[in-house]
Amino acid sequence: MGDRERDWSAWMTSALAGDAAAYRRLLGALAPFLRAVARSRARGLGLELADVEDVVQETLLAIHLKRGTWDSSQPVGPWVAAIARNKMIDAARRRGRRVSLPIDDFSETLAAEEPEQGLSEREADRLLEVLPGKQREVVRAITVEGADTAEAATRLGMSEGAVRVALHRGLASLSKAYRSFRE
């Protein structure tokens, strides 16, 4: 066992006994080790160098949360490396096979999206007229006025379930009406 491993084991043992200074020393010594491990394995897992610090921080947090599981008869280094490996794998899974390119390289060639044309107030009122009374009131209250289900139910004297059903049916009817209105 090398000097580094002896120090880490001693600091971890002291930290588990409540020595906060030893715990700070341990975490301070582990951080550069974890950065080196994460940097060396990042490319192989498809991670960017920007992901390395996230992995280091997640690993330090996991060490903190799982420090009670360390077996004092075993060296700290392999235990820490196993946690780091798992955090690297988690980061790679989250990242998936996405490729990240700086947008600045393409900003002049990307077309700006055309803003979607919404309905005018008159067109919306005309569409709402296709709905029967309560459905029209529910759809107007929730989609136009911004009320939530409970508010609409109270205002219209209905149960929340009835409001949800009326909203669903009303929106389905509006969808059909809108398609024929735009044709």
N, C-alpha and C positions, 0 to 999 in steps of 0.2 A: 504494500500500500504506500503510495507516494505522499509527500508532504501536503499537497493540495487536498487529497482525499482525507488525510488525517484531520486537517483543519476543518474541512466541511463536516465530517462526522462529529468532531468535538463541538462545533458550533450548533449543529442540529440537536445534539444531545442536550446541550445547555439551553437552547431555545425551547425544546420540549419541556424542560424543567422550569421555564418561565423567564429566562434571561433575554430581555428584549434587545440588548446591545449585541449579543451573540447572534440573534436572529437577523438583525440589520446587517451585520458583517456577512452572514451566510448569503442572504439575498443579494447583497452588493457584489459578492464574489461569483455568484451563480449567473448573474445577468450577462457579463461578457462571455462566459462559457456558452450560455444558451444562444447568444447572438451568433457566435462562431459556428455552433452546430446548425442553427437554422439557416444561416447563409450558405453553408456548404451543401445542404440538402435541398434548398429552395428550388433551384433550377431543375433538378431531377423530378420534382413533384409538380412542376409547371407553375410554381409560385413566383411572383415578382419580388424584387428586393424590398418593395414597399410593404409586402406582407410579413416580412421578417420581424419587424418590431411588434406587430400584432401577435404573432406566435409567441414571442418572448414574453409579452405581458400576460397572455393567456396561460402560459406555462408557469410563470411566477404565481399567478392567482391559483392555479391548480395545486402547486406545491403548498401554498398557504392552506388551502382547504383540505388537502390530503396528507398534511405533514404527520398526522397521527398514525398513518398507515405504514410509515417507514420502519423497516426492521433494523434495529440498532446493531444487529450482528452482521449486517450487510453494508457495503460501501454506499455512500450517498450518490456518487456520480452515475452509476448505471440506473438507479431509481429515477433520478432527475432526467437522464437521457431518454428513458422509456416514456416519461410524461411528455417530454418535448416531441418525441416521435409521434405520439398520439395526437398532439395539438397540431403538428405539421400535416398529418393525414386529415384531420378535421378541416383545416384551412383549405387543403387541396380539394376536398369533397365540396365544400361551400363554393369554391371558385369554379369547379367544374372544368370544362374545356374551353372556357371563354378566353378570347384573346383581347388584350387591352392595348389600344393604340391611342396615342395622344390626339385629341380632336383638332388641335391647332394645325396639324398637317393637312387636314381636309376641310377646314372651315370655309375656304373660298369656293370649294367645289360642291359643297352640300347645298341643295336647294332648300330654301325656307319653306316650311309647310304653310299652305294656304289656310287662313282661319276658316273654320267651319261656319257656314251661314246658318244662324239660328232662325227660328220663326219670329215673325213680328208679333206684337201683342194681339193685333187684329187676327192674324192667322191662327194663333193659339186659341183665341176665343172661338173662332169658327170651328176649329177641330173639336174643342170641348163640347160644342153644341150637339155632337153626334152621340154623346153619352146620356143615358137616362139620369134623372134627378140626383139621387144619392151618389152614384158613381162619379158624376160630374163634380159634385161638391167635395167629395173625398180627394179626387185627383187634383182639383184646384187648390185645396187646402194644403196638401202635402207637396206637390211638385211646383206649384206656382208661388204659393205663399210661404213655403218652407216649414210648415208645421210638422211635428213628429206624429207618430201613430196615436199616442196617448192624448195629445192636444186635439187632434182632429176628432177622436172619439168623443171627448168631452164636449167640444163645440157642437158636434153634429148629433149628439144624443145616441151614439152607437157604442157597441162593445169594440174593443181593440181588434178582436178577431174579425168582426164584421167589416171594420175599416180595412184591414189587410186584404180580405177577400175582395172587397169592392175596388180597392186600389189595383190589385192584380188583374181583375177582369177589365177594369177601366183602361189600364195601360195596354192590355192585349187588344181591346177594341180600337184604341187610339192608334196603335201600330198599324193595324189594317187600314184605318181611315187615312193615316198619314201617307202610306204607300199610294193609295188611290188619289189622294190630294196632290201629290208631287208628279203624278203621271200625266 
